Amino acid sequence: MKQASDELHCLKRLKDRFEIEISHDEYRRIVNCLKMPGAKVYDDIQYEFISHSSKTRSLYRMVYKDIEFHAVYNKASKGIVTVLFTPDEVQRQGLTFEDEDDDDFKQSE
């Protein structure tokens, strides 16, 4: 149940933030690339580990279809739970993080 919820959330964020629509199979392919130890490229996906944000969550920088984003991988559910703008993109767009809702960004005024 949690795994399916994480996947749906990730797919929604990919579409909302990056206008990327992918299937379940493509989502699994992206997730599986993060399980390849030491690899930096998996087929057409580039990625690199950035940091651990908790015991179960890790942050990766990914480039997929020429779009760069950060992916949060949850080891417990074995999936990407969300995708985020990179810090450079946040600054370029003038976005700020809303503490009340960790999924929303708003345009700076």
Helices and strands as residue ranges (DSSP letters): H 2-18, H 24-33, E 41-42, E 45-52, E 57-64, E 67-74, E 79-84, H 87-93, E 95-97, E 105-107
